Amino acid sequence: MLRQVNGKWALVSKKTLRPLAYYKGEGKPSDEWVASQEKRIEYFKHHVDEAISPDILPKAGAGQDGTDTLVQSYKRDTPGQNVKVKKFRDYIE
């Protein structure tokens, strides 16, 4: 659906009215531009599958899934983590 959003022409979603593509030229976009953008949007809507593509973000957070992995990587990457720390009681004697 073609609409003006903040003074710019944009192709917007019919369900959410969220802008999907902005027109960068002057005036109203041509029918060819609208058709090519709709074709591009439909392609990504139907051909991009999240199950096939791996998660590109590293594990983050301290949730139950990432805790052990994050602790081990922190210990490996931080200097001084292999040193045994004495008890405070041993220092004051």
Order of alpha helices (4+ residues) and beta strands (2+ residues): beta-beta-beta-alpha-alpha-alpha
